[in-house]
Amino acid sequence: MNASTPHAPRVLTQLRAIYTQLSGKEQQIADYILEHASEIIHFSITELADQCQCADATVFRLCRRLGFRGYQAFKIALASEVTNPKQTIHQEINLDDDDVSAIAEKIFTANIETIRDTQQIINKDELMKIVFCLENASRIEFYGSGGSAVIAQDAYHKFMRTGIPCLYHSDAHYQVMSASLLTKGAVVVGISHSGSNKDILAALQVAKEAGAKTIGITSYGKSPLVRLADMCLYTTSRETVFRTEALSSRLAQLSLIDLLYVAVSLRRQDDTIANIQHIREAISLKRL
């Protein structure tokens, strides 16, 4: 891994992405790194191991899992990330000094970085499992509440073209009611930025008990949704005063939905192309 490569995954971003795949001790180290990143750049491997109450070898193993040759390479990359963050991302919008053009540059740059970071943390093996699951689903249901509801609706809007029976629910009661009627072969996609939305968790639990497969889309690797869902994809985003993580993560969520739709459509080309044509003909009747 080369920290100077423009599109190389950021250390902290990558650490969050693989968090659920780590051992208990490795997660303990990861937690400490995420909370004390700026301090760790001054630590030796032994000092970090002492802080985490683990062996030097465990720290070294984590560095290797992140793609580094060793602890020193990891620390150099982390130092570059912590001491020279992209100003357009971390710098807050200043109402007194920033004109509309400056605000536009900061907003669009932040959005680009959010999507790029999300792309870099995609687990390809997990992605292939999810695409296969969706492709072979007898039915797909998308659940989202609050800000995630519009993402679930967008997913339904796209996936209806594949020919797979699907729908979405944003109401908590409809979610659990519909989930209770699912059978083996059905798939539920639960979308929650925090991964802690009680309504989404309840609906996915009911769906699992009914025999359906469950997929989560969230920004947090250490969340109830990750522990509950059979498979997960992750988004990442950065928070500022005017734009919360939940807001900017929706762009990444939409991008993941696009990715899943295109991947499934390519595997169901005949059905998808025929359905798109039917939809276009029907929509044409709505136009002057």
C-alpha positions in Angstrom: 0.0 0.0 0.0 1.4 3.4 -0.9 0.0 6.2 1.2 1.0 8.8 -1.4 -1.1 7.1 -4.1 -4.1 9.5 -4.7 -6.7 6.8 -4.7 -5.2 4.5 -2.0 -7.6 3.6 0.7 -7.2 5.8 3.8 -5.9 3.9 6.9 -8.8 4.7 9.1 -11.4 4.1 6.3 -9.8 0.7 5.6 -9.7 -0.1 9.3 -13.4 0.5 9.7 -14.1 -1.6 6.6 -12.4 -4.7 7.8 -13.4 -4.3 11.5 -15.9 -7.1 11.6 -13.4 -9.5 10.1 -10.8 -8.9 12.9 -10.2 -11.0 15.9 -11.2 -9.8 19.4 -7.6 -8.6 20.1 -7.3 -7.0 16.7 -10.6 -5.1 17.2 -9.3 -3.9 20.5 -6.3 -2.4 18.7 -8.5 -1.0 16.0 -10.7 0.7 18.6 -7.6 2.3 20.1 -6.3 3.5 16.8 -9.6 5.0 15.8 -9.9 6.9 19.0 -6.2 8.0 19.3 -4.9 8.2 15.8 -3.0 11.5 16.3 -1.2 10.1 19.3 -0.3 6.7 17.8 2.0 8.3 15.2 4.5 8.9 18.0 4.2 5.4 19.4 6.6 2.5 18.9 5.0 -0.9 18.1 5.7 -1.9 21.7 4.1 1.2 23.1 0.9 0.6 21.1 0.9 -3.0 22.1 1.2 -2.0 25.8 -1.7 0.5 25.5 -3.9 -2.3 24.0 -2.6 -5.0 26.4 -1.6 -7.3 23.6 1.6 -8.7 21.9 3.7 -6.8 19.4 2.9 -9.7 17.0 -0.8 -8.9 17.1 -0.2 -5.3 16.2 2.1 -6.4 13.4 -0.5 -8.9 12.1 -3.1 -6.1 12.0 -0.8 -3.9 10.0 -0.3 -6.7 7.5 -4.1 -7.2 7.2 -4.4 -3.5 6.3 -1.9 -4.1 3.4 1.3 -2.7 5.0 4.7 -4.4 5.1 4.9 -3.6 8.8 4.2 -1.2 11.6 6.5 1.5 10.3 4.8 1.7 6.9 1.4 1.7 8.7 2.5 4.6 10.9 3.9 6.7 8.0 0.6 6.3 6.2 -1.4 7.1 9.3 0.8 10.2 10.0 0.1 11.5 6.5 -3.6 11.1 6.9 -3.7 12.6 10.4 -1.3 15.5 10.0 -2.2 16.5 6.4 -5.9 16.0 6.0 -7.6 17.3 2.9 -8.6 20.8 3.8 -11.7 20.8 1.6 -13.0 17.9 3.7 -12.2 18.9 7.2 -12.4 22.6 6.8 -15.8 23.9 7.9 -17.8 26.3 5.8 -17.3 29.8 7.1 -20.3 32.0 6.6 -18.2 35.2 6.9 -15.4 34.3 4.5 -16.8 31.7 2.0 -18.7 32.9 -1.0 -21.1 30.6 -2.9 -18.3 29.3 -5.2 -16.1 28.3 -2.2 -19.1 26.6 -0.6 -19.8 24.7 -3.9 -16.2 23.5 -4.1 -16.2 22.2 -0.5 -19.6 20.5 -0.9 -18.8 18.8 -4.2 -15.3 17.8 -3.1 -16.7 16.2 0.1 -19.3 14.3 -1.9 -16.7 13.0 -4.3 -14.5 11.9 -1.4 -17.5 10.1 0.2 -18.2 8.1 -2.9 -14.5 7.4 -3.5 -13.9 6.2 0.1 -17.0 3.9 -0.1 -15.7 2.4 -3.3 -12.4 1.6 -1.8 -13.8 -0.2 1.2 -16.0 -2.6 -0.8 -15.3 -6.2 0.1 -15.4 -7.9 -3.3 -16.2 -11.3 -1.9 -19.1 -10.0 0.1 -20.3 -8.0 -2.9 -20.3 -11.1 -5.1 -22.3 -13.1 -2.5 -24.9 -10.3 -2.3 -25.2 -10.0 -6.1 -25.7 -13.8 -6.3 -28.3 -13.7 -3.5 -30.3 -10.9 -5.2 -30.0 -12.4 -8.6 -31.6 -15.6 -7.4 -34.1 -14.1 -5.0 -37.8 -15.1 -5.4 -38.7 -11.7 -4.0 -36.7 -8.6 -2.8 -38.0 -6.1 -0.2 -36.2 -2.9 0.7 -36.7 -1.4 4.2 -35.5 2.1 5.2 -36.7 4.7 7.8 -36.2 8.4 8.0 -33.5 9.6 5.6 -32.9 6.0 4.5 -36.5 5.6 3.3 -35.7 7.5 0.1 -32.8 5.1 -0.6 -35.1 2.1 -0.2 -37.6 3.7 -2.6 -34.9 4.4 -5.1 -33.8 0.7 -4.8 -37.3 -0.4 -5.5 -37.6 2.0 -8.5 -34.5 0.4 -10.0 -34.9 -3.2 -9.2 -38.5 -3.5 -10.6 -36.8 -3.4 -14.0 -35.0 -6.7 -13.3 -38.2 -8.7 -13.3 -37.7 -9.9 -9.7 -40.9 -9.2 -7.7 -39.9 -6.4 -5.2 -41.2 -3.5 -3.1 -40.2 -1.2 -0.4 -41.6 -0.1 2.9 -40.7 2.9 5.0 -43.5 2.4 7.6 -42.3 0.3 10.6 -45.6 -1.6 10.9 -45.7 -2.5 7.2 -42.1 -3.6 7.4 -42.7 -6.2 10.1 -46.1 -7.3 8.6 -44.5 -7.8 5.2 -41.4 -9.5 6.6 -43.6 -12.0 8.5 -45.1 -13.2 5.2 -41.8 -13.9 3.5 -40.6 -17.4 2.7 -37.3 -19.1 2.0 -35.8 -17.6 -1.2 -36.9 -14.0 -0.4 -34.3 -11.4 0.4 -34.6 -8.3 2.6 -32.3 -5.3 2.2 -32.2 -3.1 5.4 -30.7 0.3 5.0 -29.6 2.2 8.1 -26.7 4.7 8.4 -26.2 4.1 12.1 -27.0 0.4 11.9 -29.0 0.8 15.1 -32.5 1.7 13.9 -34.8 -0.4 16.0 -37.5 -0.6 13.4 -35.1 -1.9 10.7 -33.6 -4.4 13.1 -37.0 -5.7 14.2 -38.1 -6.1 10.6 -34.9 -8.0 9.6 -35.2 -10.2 12.6 -38.8 -11.2 11.6 -37.6 -11.7 8.0 -34.8 -14.1 9.2 -37.3 -16.0 11.3 -39.5 -16.4 8.2 -36.6 -17.9 6.3 -35.5 -14.9 4.2 -31.9 -13.8 3.6 -31.0 -10.4 5.0 -28.6 -7.8 3.7 -27.5 -4.7 5.5 -26.3 -1.3 4.2 -24.7 0.8 6.9 -21.8 3.1 7.8 -20.8 1.3 11.0 -19.0 -2.0 11.0 -19.6 -2.4 14.8 -23.4 -2.1 14.9 -26.5 -4.3 15.6 -27.4 -4.4 11.9 -24.0 -6.0 11.0 -24.4 -8.6 13.7 -27.9 -9.4 12.6 -27.7 -9.3 8.8 -26.4 -12.3 6.8 -24.4 -10.0 4.5 -23.4 -6.3 4.6 -22.1 -3.5 2.5 -20.6 -0.3 4.1 -20.6 3.3 3.3 -18.2 5.9 4.7 -18.6 9.7 5.0 -17.3 12.7 7.0 -19.3 15.0 9.2 -19.2 18.8 9.3 -21.3 21.3 11.2 -23.8 21.8 8.4 -23.8 18.3 6.9 -24.1 15.3 9.2 -22.6 11.9 8.3 -26.1 10.5 7.8 -26.8 13.2 5.1 -23.6 12.7 3.1 -23.7 8.9 3.4 -27.0 8.8 1.3 -24.9 9.6 -1.8 -22.8 6.6 -1.0 -25.9 4.5 -0.3 -27.4 5.5 -3.7 -24.1 4.5 -5.4 -24.2 1.1 -3.7 -27.8 0.6 -4.9 -26.7 1.5 -8.4 -23.9 -0.9 -8.2 -26.1 -3.8 -7.1 -28.8 -3.0 -9.7 -26.4 -2.9 -12.6 -24.6 -6.1 -11.4 -27.9 -8.0 -11.1 -29.2 -6.5 -14.4 -26.2 -7.7 -16.3 -26.9 -11.3 -15.1 -30.6 -10.9 -16.1 -30.1 -9.0 -19.3 -33.0 -10.4 -21.3 -35.5 -9.8 -18.6 -34.2 -6.4 -17.7 -34.0 -5.1 -21.3 -37.5 -6.3 -22.0 -38.9 -4.7 -18.9 -37.1 -1.4 -19.5 -38.8 -1.3 -23.0 -42.2 -2.0 -21.4 -41.7 0.7 -18.9 -40.6 3.2 -21.6 -43.7 2.5 -23.6 -45.9 2.9 -20.6 -44.2 6.2 -19.5 -44.5 7.6 -23.1 -48.3 7.6 -22.6 -47.7 10.1 -19.8 -45.9 12.6 -22.0 -47.3 15.1 -24.4 
